[in-house]
Amino acid sequence: AAPVLIHGSAEAATKPAPARAAAMAVSTEEFGIVPSRGRDQTAALQLAVDQATVKGLPLFLAPGRYVVGGLMLRPGTQLVGAGEANVLSYSGRGACLLAENAADIAIQNLRISG
């Protein structure tokens, strides 16, 4: 199983991310991130997560497989996928996802595999 590491007072929310119109989300496509390439995409996804979180918007992951390891979830991070078509695949490096003292994290419609 892909390790997900949460330290301190972080909360991994299982509740749905706030519903927002598609126009109110940031998409991985805006960062040139192409899923299902089989290579580690942590650095590109980290940039997208950080920028979306700073803007207070969800990050929509286009359908596909994303290879990650050590992806840091900041306070307020919202990751939204398209259901079974979205997979965060563990690269084997560090923990798959990390959150430390990061409240209000929402992950919706994504599978974590590895």
QUIBELTA-V620569 format. One record per backbone hydrogen bond with DSSP energy under -1.0 kcal/mol. NH is the residue of the N-H (numbers start at 1). CO is the residue of the C=O. If there is no record, write none. Layout:
NH_CO + NH_CO
//
This chain:
5_97 + 7_99 + 10_7 + 11_102 + 13_105 + 24_21 + 25_22 + 26_58 + 28_60 + 30_27 + 31_28 + 32_29 + 33_28 + 36_65 + 41_67 + 45_41 + 46_42 + 47_43 + 48_44 + 49_45 + 50_46 + 51_47 + 52_48 + 53_49 + 54_50 + 55_51 + 57_52 + 59_78 + 60_26 + 61_80 + 64_85 + 66_87 + 68_89 + 70_95 + 71_96 + 73_98 + 76_103 + 77_74 + 79_106 + 80_59 + 81_108 + 83_109 + 86_83 + 87_64 + 88_111 + 89_66 + 90_113 + 91_68 + 96_3 + 98_71 + 99_5 + 101_7 + 106_77 + 108_79 + 111_86 + 113_88
//
